[in-house]
Amino acid sequence: MIKESDIKRMADNLFDAEKKRKQIGLISSNFPEMTLKDAYAIQEKLIENKLSSGLIKKGWKIGLTSKAMQRALNIETPDSGVLFDNMFFENGSTIPQNRFIQPRIEAEIAFIMKEKISGKKITKSDIIDATDYVCPALEILDTRIKRSDPTTGQTRKIFDTIADNAANAGIILGNQTQNIEDCDLRRVGCILKKNNEVEETGLGAGILDDPVTAVLWLIRRLADFNGYLDKGDVVLSGSFIRPVETSIGDQVIADFDDFGFVSCTF
């Protein structure tokens, strides 16, 4: 276990790194004994810092929902982070050059909740009933922690990503919305292009076989801490493509066919 004073210090460092757009070293290198519990404790303190600064909580993101990513990080569970009001961009937006450090982008299916839902015993049917609508989305990832240690070559671990609010940074929702009961989310597909070239394709089934399962995982995890999804919350259910690197001038278009389109330019 990491000491409470170190947890606070790491959260403060991450908060400062985001403001200054300057990365810090790997937390997992300084604290090789850290656990998932420690990582979420740092994230919680970071979230407190953000709320104290005046940001407003708008929902949740779920990450590491694909088996390929889980195996790459030697874990067997997704992770989660909190969405804030300053992370939202309009569909078709130009992302400011000085906003992020090393932005990457993923295609996702977003859930917008119409009522509060919580508890360990909820079912997928309960989630469907509590969902106002679903829509296509792009998630912008960023890292306030270096991807690798320049001296040792050690790469980031799951603990670093979780502590860094699951590396989330931005979200773009599509304008087209769908009734969840009218969709087979497992078969919702996306072609993601960068500068008119196809970078990635995928299906919703890549998200734990069903995006609803990812939301189920999140609600049950939150129940361990008396947490819940609230009315109006936006939930990013996880990416079914690999993260795509972006640079200044890149245009990204996510084509979900009948499900909708989302785009942005960096």
C-alpha positions in Angstrom: 0.0 0.0 0.0 1.2 3.5 -0.8 1.1 6.0 2.0 -1.7 8.6 2.0 0.8 11.4 1.7 2.2 9.9 -1.5 -1.2 9.3 -2.9 -2.0 13.0 -2.5 1.3 14.0 -3.9 0.9 11.9 -7.0 -2.6 13.2 -7.6 -1.3 16.8 -7.2 1.5 16.0 -9.7 -1.0 14.7 -12.3 -3.3 17.6 -11.8 -0.4 20.0 -12.3 0.9 18.0 -15.3 -2.4 18.4 -17.1 -2.5 22.1 -16.5 1.0 22.7 -17.7 0.9 20.0 -20.5 4.1 18.5 -19.1 4.4 14.8 -18.4 5.6 13.2 -15.2 7.6 10.0 -14.7 6.0 6.6 -14.3 4.3 6.2 -10.9 4.8 2.5 -11.1 8.6 2.9 -11.2 8.6 5.0 -8.0 6.1 2.6 -6.3 6.7 -0.9 -7.7 4.6 -2.3 -4.9 1.5 -0.3 -5.9 -1.8 -2.1 -6.4 -5.0 -1.4 -8.3 -6.5 -0.1 -5.1 -3.6 2.4 -4.8 -4.1 3.4 -8.4 -7.8 4.2 -7.9 -7.0 6.0 -4.7 -4.7 8.3 -6.7 -7.4 8.8 -9.3 -10.0 9.6 -6.6 -7.7 12.3 -5.2 -7.1 13.6 -8.7 -10.9 13.8 -9.3 -11.3 15.7 -6.0 -8.7 18.2 -7.3 -10.7 18.6 -10.5 -14.0 19.1 -8.7 -12.4 21.6 -6.4 -11.1 23.6 -9.4 -14.7 24.1 -10.6 -15.1 21.3 -13.1 -18.4 19.4 -13.3 -18.6 15.7 -13.4 -20.5 14.5 -16.5 -20.1 10.7 -16.6 -17.7 7.9 -16.9 -15.4 6.1 -19.3 -14.6 2.5 -19.4 -11.3 1.3 -20.9 -9.4 -1.9 -21.6 -12.5 -3.8 -22.6 -10.9 -5.8 -25.4 -9.1 -9.1 -24.7 -6.2 -8.0 -26.8 -5.5 -4.9 -24.6 -6.0 -6.8 -21.4 -3.5 -9.4 -22.5 -1.0 -6.7 -23.5 -1.2 -5.3 -20.0 -1.4 -8.7 -18.2 -4.8 -7.9 -16.6 -8.2 -9.5 -16.6 -10.4 -6.5 -16.0 -11.4 -3.2 -17.6 -10.6 0.1 -16.0 -12.7 3.3 -15.5 -12.3 7.1 -15.2 -14.5 10.2 -14.8 -15.7 12.5 -17.6 -15.8 16.3 -16.9 -17.6 19.1 -18.6 -14.4 20.6 -20.1 -13.7 17.3 -22.0 -16.7 17.7 -24.4 -16.3 19.0 -28.0 -18.9 19.5 -30.6 -19.1 17.0 -33.5 -16.8 18.4 -36.3 -14.8 20.5 -33.9 -11.3 21.7 -34.4 -9.3 20.6 -31.3 -7.0 23.4 -30.1 -3.3 22.8 -30.7 -2.3 23.6 -27.1 -5.0 21.5 -25.4 -3.3 18.1 -25.2 0.1 16.5 -24.8 0.1 13.3 -27.0 -3.5 12.9 -28.1 -4.7 9.6 -29.5 -8.3 8.8 -30.6 -10.7 5.8 -30.3 -14.1 5.0 -31.6 -16.8 4.1 -29.0 -20.5 3.7 -28.3 -21.8 6.2 -25.8 -24.7 5.6 -23.4 -26.7 8.5 -22.0 -28.7 7.5 -18.9 -32.2 8.7 -18.2 -32.3 7.6 -14.6 -30.1 6.7 -11.7 -29.0 3.1 -11.6 -26.8 1.3 -9.0 -26.2 -2.0 -7.2 -24.5 -5.3 -7.5 -27.6 -7.2 -8.6 -28.5 -5.2 -11.6 -28.9 -6.9 -15.0 -28.3 -6.0 -18.6 -32.1 -5.5 -18.9 -32.0 -3.0 -16.1 -29.3 -1.0 -18.0 -31.3 -1.0 -21.2 -34.3 0.2 -19.3 -32.2 3.0 -17.7 -30.6 4.2 -20.9 -32.1 7.2 -22.6 -30.3 6.7 -25.9 -27.0 5.5 -27.4 -24.9 7.3 -30.0 -21.5 7.1 -31.7 -18.5 8.8 -30.1 -14.9 9.6 -30.4 -12.7 9.5 -27.2 -9.5 11.5 -27.1 -6.9 9.9 -25.0 -4.0 11.8 -23.5 -1.3 10.8 -21.0 0.0 13.0 -18.3 2.5 10.2 -17.5 5.4 9.3 -19.9 4.7 6.3 -22.0 8.1 4.8 -21.1 11.0 5.6 -18.8 13.7 7.3 -20.9 16.4 5.6 -18.7 15.2 2.1 -18.1 12.8 1.7 -21.1 10.1 0.5 -18.7 6.7 1.1 -20.2 3.5 2.4 -18.4 1.5 -0.2 -16.5 -2.2 -0.4 -15.8 -1.6 1.3 -12.4 -0.2 4.4 -14.2 -3.2 4.6 -16.6 -5.8 4.2 -13.8 -4.1 6.8 -11.6 -4.1 9.2 -14.6 -8.0 9.1 -14.7 -7.8 6.2 -17.2 -5.9 8.5 -19.7 -9.2 10.2 -20.7 -9.0 13.7 -22.1 -11.8 14.5 -24.5 -15.1 13.2 -25.9 -17.0 14.0 -29.1 -20.6 12.7 -29.3 -22.3 12.1 -32.7 -25.4 14.1 -33.5 -27.4 11.0 -34.4 -29.0 9.2 -31.5 -30.6 5.7 -31.3 -33.0 3.9 -29.1 -31.0 1.2 -27.5 -33.8 -1.3 -27.9 -33.7 -0.8 -31.7 -30.0 -1.6 -32.0 -27.9 -4.8 -31.9 -24.9 -3.0 -30.3 -22.7 -6.1 -30.8 -23.0 -5.6 -34.6 -22.6 -1.8 -34.7 -19.5 -1.3 -36.8 -17.1 1.6 -37.4 -14.6 2.6 -40.1 -12.2 5.1 -38.7 -10.2 7.2 -41.2 -7.4 9.6 -40.6 -6.8 12.0 -43.4 -9.0 10.0 -45.7 -7.1 6.7 -45.1 -8.6 3.8 -43.2 -6.7 3.3 -39.9 -9.0 0.9 -38.0 -12.3 -1.0 -38.3 -14.2 -2.8 -35.6 -17.5 -4.1 -34.2 -19.2 -3.4 -30.9 -18.8 -7.1 -30.0 -15.2 -6.2 -29.3 -16.3 -4.6 -26.1 -16.7 -7.6 -23.8 -18.9 -9.2 -26.4 -21.5 -6.6 -25.8 -21.2 -2.9 -24.9 -24.0 -3.3 -22.3 -21.7 -5.8 -20.5 -19.1 -3.1 -20.0 -21.7 -0.7 -18.5 -22.8 -3.6 -16.2 -19.2 -4.0 -15.1 -18.9 -0.3 -14.3 -22.1 -0.2 -12.2 -21.1 -3.2 -10.2 -17.6 -1.8 -9.6 -19.1 1.5 -8.5 -21.4 -0.3 -6.1 -18.3 -1.4 -4.1 -17.9 2.3 -3.1 -21.6 3.2 -2.9 -21.3 4.8 -6.3 -23.8 4.8 -9.2 -24.7 6.1 -12.6 -26.9 9.2 -12.4 -29.6 10.6 -14.7 -27.9 12.4 -17.6 -24.6 10.7 -17.2 -22.6 10.0 -20.3 -20.9 6.6 -20.3 -18.2 5.6 -22.9 -18.5 1.9 -23.1 -15.0 1.2 -24.3 -13.2 1.2 -27.6 -13.4 -1.6 -30.2 -10.4 -0.3 -32.2 -6.8 0.3 -31.2 -5.9 3.9 -30.2 -4.9 5.9 -33.3 -2.0 8.5 -33.0 -2.8 12.0 -34.0 -0.8 15.1 -35.0 -1.5 18.7 -35.8 -3.6 19.0 -39.0 -5.0 15.4 -38.8 -8.7 15.0 -39.7 -10.4 12.0 -38.1 -13.8 10.7 -39.3 -15.6 7.7 -37.7 -18.2 6.2 -40.0 -20.7 4.1 -38.1 -22.9 3.8 -41.1 -26.6 4.0 -40.1 -25.6 4.5 -36.5 -24.0 7.9 -37.3 -20.8 9.8 -38.0 -18.4 11.6 -35.7 -15.4 13.8 -36.8 -12.8 16.2 -35.6 -9.7 18.0 -36.8 -6.5 18.4 -34.7 
